[in-house]
Amino acid sequence: MTEDDGTAEAEAEDEDEGEGEDEDEDEDEVGRREDGPEARAAFSRAGDPARLRALGDWADLLGAPGDTHQTWSESRATESGAFTFSYPAFDEHLTRFQQWLYDEAWIVPFDWPTWAHGTGTRLVTDPEAVRRADGADLSRTLTAIFRAERFGDGVIAQAFEQGVIQAVLWRAREPC
């Protein structure tokens, strides 16, 4: 058995003090550090001028203010008596755009709920913030909006109504 000279206790206190420093770390850096290799690779490609131009090309079809590019079905009772709630039906352009986002890896697997409720809050709700975003943040914004739609109908419509998706498309046409 060895004699305790107090150094182990002092080291433990130093470690406890260091834990608080991580909590003060910039949220954006925390989110980026937790991105997986696939997300990091996709975000690094998001700034490629050719990829941004291709994204910006969608502004001609989807970039006009006021159009949500979807209609809502009617809620109704079925023959069996089950009740069907209304849901958004995307128009042809939005359907093609959503598929293109997945095919071209603009929708990226990362912890988008944490990002959207943390450092990305302004980007998913404020077109002015989007106008200063880089390619990686455009990808994060699109991912958060389109993935959130799968958990709650109307997220994409709201993003169109707020002008966020249009701002993403127009921002992609500018050098980031």
Rosetta blueprint (number, residue, H / E / L):
1 M L
2 T L
3 E L
4 D L
5 D L
6 G L
7 T H
8 A H
9 E H
10 A H
11 E H
12 A H
13 E H
14 D H
15 E H
16 D H
17 E H
18 G H
19 E H
20 G H
21 E H
22 D H
23 E H
24 D L
25 E L
26 D L
27 E H
28 D H
29 E H
30 V H
31 G H
32 R H
33 R H
34 E H
35 D L
36 G L
37 P H
38 E H
39 A H
40 R H
41 A H
42 A H
43 F H
44 S H
45 R H
46 A L
47 G L
48 D L
49 P H
50 A H
51 R H
52 L H
53 R H
54 A H
55 L H
56 G H
57 D L
58 W L
59 A H
60 D H
61 L H
62 L H
63 G L
64 A L
65 P L
66 G L
67 D L
68 T L
69 H L
70 Q E
71 T E
72 W E
73 S L
74 E L
75 S L
76 R E
77 A E
78 T L
79 E L
80 S L
81 G L
82 A L
83 F E
84 T E
85 F L
86 S L
87 Y L
88 P E
89 A E
90 F E
91 D L
92 E H
93 H H
94 L H
95 T H
96 R H
97 F H
98 Q H
99 Q H
100 W H
101 L H
102 Y H
103 D H
104 E L
105 A L
106 W L
107 I L
108 V L
109 P L
110 F L
111 D L
112 W H
113 P H
114 T H
115 W H
116 A H
117 H L
118 G L
119 T L
120 G L
121 T H
122 R H
123 L H
124 V H
125 T H
126 D L
127 P H
128 E H
129 A H
130 V H
131 R L
132 R L
133 A L
134 D L
135 G H
136 A H
137 D H
138 L H
139 S H
140 R H
141 T H
142 L H
143 T H
144 A H
145 I H
146 F H
147 R H
148 A H
149 E H
150 R L
151 F L
152 G L
153 D L
154 G L
155 V H
156 I H
157 A H
158 Q H
159 A H
160 F H
161 E H
162 Q H
163 G L
164 V H
165 I H
166 Q H
167 A H
168 V H
169 L H
170 W H
171 R H
172 A H
173 R L
174 E L
175 P L
176 C L
